Each structure stands twice: as C-alpha cells, then as structure tokens.
Amino acid sequence: MNDTATPPERHRRSVRDWIVDALMFLIALGFGLLGSVTFPGDPPPPPRPELFTVADQLVALGGCTALWWRRRWPVRIAVALVLLSAVFPLVGGAMLAALFSLCVHRPPRVGLSVLALSFLASLVNVTIHPEGGAPFLVMFLLAAVFQGAVAGWGLSVQHRRQLFDSLRERAVHAETEARLRAEHAQHQVRESIAREIHDVLGHRLSLLSVHAGALEYRPDASPEEVGRSAKVIRESAHQALQDLREVIGVLRAPVGELPQPTMADLAQLVAEAGVAGAGVEFVEEYSGTVPERTGRTAYRIVQEALTNARKHAPGARTSVRVSGGPGRGLSVEVRNGPEGRPAATASEGPGNGRGLVGLSERVSLASGRLEYGPTGDGGWSLSAWLPWPS
C-alpha cells in the first residue's frame, strides 16, 4: 500500500484543512467520551480491570491526536487504529475517522482492504467485550454497518472529486482545442488574404517593372515610346493602388467577400500583358458558361503564368489557350518561347516559386491538376485542368 503524500499535503495545511482536521478530532473525541458514559437504565457494563479502563481512555486520546497526521500517513494510521480497535473499544471513533480519510485520499482497493481488516477487528472486539443483553451477531452487524457506511461515504467523496477534476480537465482541453481551431482559422484567412494580395498586385507590379526597366536600358528611345511606357506605368500604378485599397478595405470581411475576378476579365488581363511589350496570343476554345469558382481559378492561373513570363523571360512571345466544356473540364495552357532571356525555374531568384506554390494549393482546392516546367526548345510551359460539371 502506498502511503506517500504530495508535498502540499505533507508540509502545509490550508484553512479548510485545519477546520476539517479539528472537526475530525472533536468528533472522534466525542465518540470516545460517549462510549465511556453509562446512561441511566442501561445494563451495567461487564467488570473490567481499572488499569484496562485507563489504558482504553489513553489509547482513545492518542488515536484522536493521531488524526492530525492522517494526511501524511493515512494507511499506517488507519491500520494501526483498526488493530487497536480490536482490543480497545473507545478508539472506534478515531478508527472510523481514519477509515473515512483513507477512502477519500487513497485508491479504492486500499480502502476496501482496510475495511475488510476492520470487520475482522470488530469480530474480535465483540468477542472480547460482549455487551450485556445484546446478541453477539447484532453487535457485530451493527459495527460492520457503521464501518461500511463510513467507507462508502469516503469512496463516494473520492469519486465526486475525480469526476469534478475530469470535467475541469475536459473543459480546459476543450478551451485549448477551441483556441487552436481559432488560430488555425486565422492562419487560413491570413494565407488566403496573402494569396489574394499576391495575385492582385503581382500582375500590376510586374508591368511597372517591365516598363521601368525598358526606360532604364533604352535611353535612346523615342519620345513616343517613352510617353507610352510612362502612360502604362502611371495607369498600372494607379490600378495597383486601387486594387490595394479594395483588398485592405475588406481585410476584416470574410475571405469570400474579397475582390474576385471572373472568366470575363481574362481577355482584359491578356490585353494588359500584351501592352507590356511582347505579344500574347490568346485562344478561347470552350463553350457554355464557366462556373464561377472554375473561372476564378483559371484567371489566377493565367495571371500568375503571365507574371512569371514577364519576370523570367522578358521579350519572349507567350500564348494562352483555354479550352474545354461541361463534363470535360476546363484546360488552361500558357507557354512562352525561348526568345529574350532564358526562362528561369521556379527555384531561382529571391522569392521565386511562392506564387507557383500558392497556385498549386489553389488548383488542388478546386480538385484540379497543375503541371509546369521547361519545354524542349528552351521555353516554359504551365498547364492546368479544372473540373467543369456537366
């Protein structure tokens, strides 16, 4: 039997502990005093030696005092008092208090073992000290009922405490899970907003970079070319600011309310890319109305592909082909040739590849497929397939 206690129980008592210990001491002492008093009309107790009577009273007083240390040594004190109660009747009150405390603070198997020992001690006590006029069996059963009731009360208190601790632990666990779910939802919202900002502003800023680079590396450009590039830079910067205001204006709104393009905006996107310098060939070979989610994903695919083409292969001719239909799905293919600077892979350059990673996540969420990589002639190809229900 484990008879150890936690450090707070071993060294420090709370105000509640002091009150409970004092009540236990007084109740056990009162039980002993009640057993030593003979009321009028009661049958006289059997004669006992005076020395035994004094010893019985001293043992009862010592048992009551020992209850103050029952938190430190619950098993030892309970077993000792049970054994003493077999010979000294007045210590029975202290024994019941120790048995109750043991059943509250120790596992049920320990409390039930000491309870069984107390039944045996009661049998010995009733045999040694029979009550005049009271049947032997009645006295034994009465003592057993008292001891069983006290032990059952202690076990029920322990069960309620364990249930309370379990409910409190579940509440803490549920609160932790709720906080983690909220943090996960916030993380997903931040990723969605970051993806939208990347998609919306990346296209505009890449146009600014291309035309600003043209002005820097062509100081001999004609005034008409300079004016045209300056106009594109001004318009792109203005549109980028407008897009940024729209995104910032809805940062606290649900992600579904962020500004979203449609398939109808795809032609304008390709036209803007064509103004940047190299020609962009646009082929549409689909019939029917493209679902809103599918069209939005296709727009983002083309937008990211054109942005990467301007960044990694400026001057190369690019082709955009969109085909498909209901039941067959929507196919999007963007290719750029080897002209201009060679196409870069997604892992080259600072910050490169993030757009393609985000694009792969977007296509995966749409239950589609995305493939990209260099072509055999030194160019670059990006193709995607998106579901289109019939």
SULDA-V591103 format. One record per residue. PHI is phi in radians with two decimals (none if undefined). PSI is psi in degrees with one decimal (999 if undefined). NEAR is the number of other C-alpha atoms within 8 Angstrom. Layout:
# SULDA-V591103
phi=[PHI | PHI]
psi=[PSI | PSI]
near=[NEAR | NEAR]
This chain:
# SULDA-V591103
phi=[none | -1.42 | -2.09 | -1.60 | -2.32 | -1.28 | -0.95 | -1.08 | -1.23 | -1.34 | -2.05 | -2.42 | -1.95 | -1.44 | -1.07 | -1.09 | -1.09 | -1.09 | -1.15 | -1.11 | -1.11 | -1.13 | -1.13 | -1.05 | -1.10 | -1.19 | -1.13 | -1.10 | -1.14 | -1.13 | -1.09 | -1.17 | -1.13 | -1.11 | -1.26 | -1.61 | -1.68 | -1.85 | -1.54 | -1.05 | 1.66 | -1.33 | -1.12 | -1.09 | -1.19 | -1.09 | -1.08 | -2.35 | -1.07 | -1.06 | -1.10 | -1.17 | -1.10 | -1.12 | -1.10 | -1.08 | -1.18 | -1.14 | -1.12 | -1.10 | -1.12 | -1.14 | -1.15 | -1.13 | -1.15 | -1.13 | -1.10 | -1.14 | -1.92 | -1.18 | -1.26 | -1.43 | -2.25 | -1.12 | -1.26 | -1.08 | -1.18 | -1.11 | -1.14 | -1.09 | -1.21 | -1.10 | -1.14 | -1.18 | -1.18 | -1.19 | -1.95 | -1.92 | -1.14 | -1.17 | -1.43 | -1.07 | -1.10 | -1.12 | -1.11 | -1.12 | -1.12 | -1.16 | -1.14 | -1.08 | -1.08 | -1.10 | -1.21 | -1.36 | -1.82 | -2.17 | -0.99 | -0.99 | -1.11 | -1.23 | -1.10 | -1.19 | -1.13 | -1.21 | -1.09 | -1.08 | -1.13 | -1.20 | -1.08 | -1.12 | -1.13 | -1.13 | -1.07 | -1.16 | -1.12 | -1.16 | -1.24 | -1.34 | -2.10 | -1.23 | -1.56 | -1.17 | 1.43 | -1.88 | -1.05 | -1.06 | -1.14 | -1.12 | -1.11 | -1.15 | -1.14 | -1.10 | -1.13 | -1.14 | -1.12 | -1.03 | -1.13 | -1.13 | -1.14 | -1.12 | -1.13 | -1.11 | -1.08 | -1.10 | -1.13 | -1.18 | -1.09 | -1.07 | -1.11 | -1.12 | -1.13 | -1.12 | -1.12 | -1.09 | -1.08 | -1.14 | -1.14 | -1.16 | -1.12 | -1.13 | -1.11 | -1.12 | -1.11 | -1.14 | -1.13 | -1.12 | -1.08 | -1.10 | -1.15 | -1.15 | -1.12 | -1.14 | -1.12 | -1.13 | -1.12 | -1.10 | -1.11 | -1.14 | -1.11 | -1.08 | -1.11 | -1.12 | -1.14 | -1.07 | -1.12 | -1.15 | -1.10 | -1.08 | -1.20 | -1.28 | -1.53 | -1.04 | -1.12 | -1.13 | -1.19 | -1.18 | -1.11 | -1.03 | -1.11 | -1.10 | -1.28 | -1.15 | -1.15 | -1.15 | -1.15 | -1.26 | -1.61 | -2.23 | -1.18 | -1.61 | -1.14 | -1.25 | -1.01 | -1.13 | -1.16 | -1.11 | -1.12 | -1.12 | -1.14 | -1.12 | -1.13 | -1.10 | -1.09 | -1.10 | -1.17 | -1.17 | -1.12 | -1.11 | -1.17 | -1.11 | -1.13 | -1.10 | -1.09 | -1.12 | -1.10 | -1.12 | -1.18 | -1.13 | -1.18 | -2.11 | -1.09 | -1.61 | -1.56 | -0.96 | -1.04 | -1.12 | -1.66 | -1.14 | -1.01 | -2.17 | -1.38 | -2.23 | -1.12 | -1.18 | -1.51 | -1.16 | -1.09 | -1.13 | -1.06 | -1.16 | -1.12 | -1.10 | -1.14 | -1.15 | -1.18 | -1.18 | 2.53 | -1.23 | -1.27 | -2.16 | -1.59 | -2.13 | -2.19 | -1.99 | -2.33 | -2.41 | -2.19 | 1.69 | -1.61 | -1.23 | -0.97 | -1.01 | -1.15 | -1.13 | -1.13 | -1.13 | -1.15 | -1.08 | -1.02 | -1.15 | -1.09 | -1.14 | -1.06 | -1.15 | -1.13 | -1.16 | -1.10 | -1.14 | -1.11 | -1.20 | -1.31 | -1.83 | -2.47 | -1.09 | 1.62 | -1.37 | -1.33 | -2.17 | -2.17 | -2.16 | -2.28 | -2.15 | -2.51 | 2.38 | 3.13 | -1.02 | 1.51 | -1.76 | 1.59 | -1.96 | -1.83 | -2.19 | -2.37 | -2.21 | -2.30 | -2.23 | -1.40 | -1.45 | -1.12 | 1.24 | -1.24 | -1.01 | -1.13 | -1.68 | -1.40 | -1.20 | -1.69 | -1.67 | 1.45 | -1.23 | 1.42 | -1.26 | 1.66 | -1.18 | -1.10 | -1.20 | -1.11 | -1.10 | -1.17 | -1.08 | -1.12 | -1.11 | -1.16 | -1.12 | -1.13 | -1.51 | 1.10 | -1.94 | -2.25 | -2.37 | -2.36 | -2.70 | 2.82 | -1.24 | -1.67 | -1.18 | -1.64 | 1.64 | -1.59 | -2.48 | -2.36 | -2.35 | -2.33 | -2.52 | -2.22 | -2.14 | -1.18 | -2.40 | -1.04 | -1.41]
psi=[131.7 | 124.7 | 27.1 | 159.9 | 159.8 | 155.3 | -40.8 | -36.6 | -32.2 | -33.1 | -19.9 | 135.3 | 139.2 | 173.7 | -40.0 | -40.5 | -41.2 | -40.9 | -45.1 | -43.7 | -39.9 | -41.3 | -40.7 | -44.0 | -44.8 | -40.2 | -46.0 | -40.0 | -40.4 | -37.5 | -41.3 | -42.2 | -38.5 | -36.0 | -21.8 | -5.6 | 136.6 | 120.5 | 153.4 | 136.4 | -16.0 | 147.6 | 142.4 | 140.4 | 154.7 | 144.7 | 136.6 | 150.3 | 144.0 | -36.9 | -37.7 | -38.5 | -43.6 | -42.6 | -39.1 | -42.6 | -41.2 | -41.5 | -40.3 | -42.8 | -41.2 | -37.3 | -39.5 | -40.0 | -35.7 | -19.4 | -22.7 | -20.7 | 14.3 | -22.0 | -31.4 | -41.1 | 66.3 | -40.9 | -45.8 | -46.3 | -40.6 | -44.8 | -42.5 | -43.3 | -34.5 | -44.6 | -39.6 | -32.3 | -17.0 | -25.2 | -37.8 | 108.4 | -35.6 | -17.8 | 2.6 | -36.3 | -46.2 | -35.9 | -42.1 | -40.0 | -42.4 | -37.3 | -41.3 | -47.9 | -39.2 | -43.2 | -24.1 | -40.5 | -6.2 | 162.1 | 151.7 | -36.0 | -33.0 | -46.4 | -40.4 | -33.3 | -43.9 | -32.8 | -43.1 | -38.6 | -35.1 | -32.4 | -43.2 | -39.7 | -37.6 | -39.0 | -43.0 | -41.2 | -43.5 | -32.0 | -41.0 | -39.3 | 75.4 | 145.2 | 135.7 | 127.5 | -3.8 | 128.7 | 147.7 | -47.5 | -38.1 | -44.1 | -41.0 | -44.7 | -36.7 | -43.8 | -39.9 | -38.2 | -43.8 | -49.5 | -42.0 | -38.6 | -42.6 | -44.4 | -42.0 | -37.9 | -44.9 | -41.9 | -37.1 | -37.6 | -43.8 | -42.0 | -42.5 | -39.6 | -43.1 | -39.2 | -42.5 | -44.5 | -39.6 | -43.0 | -38.6 | -40.6 | -39.8 | -39.0 | -42.5 | -41.8 | -42.2 | -38.4 | -40.2 | -43.9 | -41.4 | -39.8 | -40.1 | -39.4 | -39.6 | -42.0 | -38.9 | -41.2 | -41.3 | -38.9 | -41.1 | -39.3 | -43.1 | -41.8 | -40.7 | -42.8 | -43.0 | -39.5 | -40.6 | -43.0 | -41.4 | -44.8 | -40.6 | -46.4 | -26.6 | -40.3 | -47.3 | -45.4 | -31.1 | -34.9 | -43.4 | -43.5 | -42.8 | -47.6 | -35.0 | -38.0 | -35.0 | -40.6 | -33.5 | -42.4 | -2.0 | 72.6 | -17.9 | 12.7 | 151.4 | 158.2 | -33.5 | -42.9 | -40.8 | -42.5 | -40.2 | -44.2 | -40.3 | -36.9 | -43.5 | -41.0 | -45.4 | -45.7 | -40.6 | -40.5 | -41.0 | -43.4 | -36.5 | -40.7 | -38.6 | -45.7 | -40.4 | -40.5 | -40.2 | -42.2 | -45.7 | -32.9 | -18.7 | 21.7 | -29.6 | -0.1 | 162.6 | 149.8 | -32.1 | -15.2 | 2.1 | 151.6 | 124.1 | 131.9 | 168.7 | 176.5 | -27.5 | -19.9 | -2.8 | -40.2 | -41.3 | -38.1 | -44.6 | -38.1 | -41.5 | -38.9 | -35.2 | -31.2 | -22.1 | -11.7 | -82.9 | 147.8 | 148.8 | 120.6 | 128.3 | 123.2 | 125.6 | 119.8 | 60.2 | 154.9 | 146.1 | 175.3 | 119.1 | 133.0 | 147.9 | -46.9 | -41.5 | -42.8 | -38.9 | -41.9 | -40.7 | -41.2 | -46.1 | -34.6 | -49.3 | -40.5 | -47.3 | -40.2 | -44.0 | -37.1 | -44.5 | -36.2 | -41.3 | -33.8 | -41.7 | -18.3 | 61.0 | 136.6 | -14.7 | 143.2 | 139.3 | 143.5 | 140.1 | 125.9 | 125.6 | 123.5 | 165.0 | -164.4 | 172.5 | 132.8 | -23.9 | -17.7 | 170.1 | 123.5 | 134.5 | 127.4 | 129.1 | 125.2 | 141.8 | 145.1 | -178.5 | -1.0 | 162.1 | -156.1 | 142.4 | 145.2 | 139.8 | 153.6 | 168.4 | -15.4 | -1.5 | 149.5 | 152.9 | 128.9 | -3.6 | 152.0 | -19.4 | -39.9 | -40.9 | -35.3 | -47.1 | -35.8 | -39.3 | -40.9 | -41.3 | -44.2 | -38.4 | -39.7 | -27.7 | 7.9 | 35.0 | -170.8 | 146.4 | 132.4 | 142.6 | 157.3 | 173.2 | 151.0 | 171.4 | -24.1 | 12.4 | 2.3 | -157.6 | 142.0 | 139.3 | 124.1 | 147.2 | 151.4 | 131.9 | 141.7 | 143.7 | 96.4 | 148.2 | 999]
near=[4 | 4 | 9 | 6 | 9 | 6 | 7 | 7 | 10 | 9 | 6 | 7 | 9 | 6 | 6 | 7 | 8 | 9 | 8 | 8 | 10 | 8 | 8 | 10 | 13 | 8 | 9 | 13 | 13 | 8 | 11 | 14 | 9 | 7 | 9 | 7 | 6 | 7 | 5 | 4 | 4 | 6 | 6 | 6 | 6 | 8 | 4 | 6 | 6 | 6 | 6 | 8 | 9 | 8 | 8 | 12 | 10 | 8 | 11 | 15 | 10 | 8 | 12 | 13 | 8 | 9 | 14 | 9 | 8 | 13 | 10 | 10 | 11 | 13 | 11 | 8 | 12 | 14 | 9 | 8 | 14 | 14 | 10 | 9 | 15 | 12 | 9 | 12 | 10 | 15 | 17 | 15 | 12 | 15 | 13 | 10 | 11 | 14 | 14 | 12 | 12 | 14 | 17 | 11 | 7 | 8 | 7 | 8 | 6 | 11 | 13 | 10 | 8 | 12 | 12 | 8 | 9 | 11 | 11 | 8 | 12 | 13 | 10 | 10 | 14 | 12 | 8 | 7 | 7 | 10 | 11 | 8 | 5 | 8 | 7 | 10 | 6 | 8 | 11 | 11 | 8 | 8 | 10 | 10 | 8 | 8 | 12 | 9 | 8 | 11 | 14 | 9 | 9 | 13 | 11 | 9 | 9 | 11 | 8 | 8 | 8 | 8 | 8 | 8 | 8 | 8 | 8 | 8 | 8 | 8 | 8 | 8 | 8 | 8 | 8 | 8 | 8 | 8 | 8 | 8 | 8 | 8 | 8 | 8 | 8 | 8 | 8 | 8 | 9 | 8 | 8 | 9 | 10 | 8 | 9 | 9 | 11 | 9 | 12 | 10 | 11 | 11 | 12 | 12 | 11 | 11 | 14 | 12 | 8 | 12 | 13 | 10 | 8 | 8 | 11 | 7 | 6 | 7 | 6 | 4 | 8 | 6 | 6 | 6 | 8 | 10 | 8 | 8 | 11 | 9 | 8 | 13 | 12 | 8 | 8 | 12 | 11 | 8 | 9 | 12 | 8 | 8 | 10 | 10 | 8 | 10 | 11 | 7 | 7 | 10 | 10 | 5 | 7 | 8 | 9 | 4 | 8 | 12 | 6 | 6 | 7 | 10 | 11 | 5 | 9 | 9 | 8 | 7 | 9 | 10 | 9 | 8 | 11 | 10 | 9 | 10 | 7 | 11 | 8 | 12 | 7 | 9 | 8 | 7 | 8 | 9 | 7 | 6 | 4 | 8 | 7 | 8 | 7 | 13 | 11 | 12 | 11 | 11 | 13 | 10 | 11 | 11 | 11 | 14 | 10 | 12 | 11 | 9 | 13 | 12 | 9 | 10 | 16 | 11 | 10 | 13 | 10 | 14 | 11 | 13 | 12 | 12 | 10 | 11 | 11 | 10 | 8 | 10 | 12 | 14 | 12 | 14 | 11 | 14 | 11 | 13 | 11 | 13 | 10 | 8 | 10 | 10 | 12 | 7 | 7 | 7 | 6 | 8 | 5 | 4 | 5 | 9 | 9 | 7 | 10 | 9 | 8 | 9 | 11 | 9 | 8 | 9 | 14 | 9 | 7 | 11 | 8 | 11 | 9 | 10 | 7 | 8 | 8 | 10 | 8 | 5 | 6 | 10 | 14 | 13 | 12 | 12 | 11 | 13 | 11 | 14 | 12 | 13 | 7 | 5]
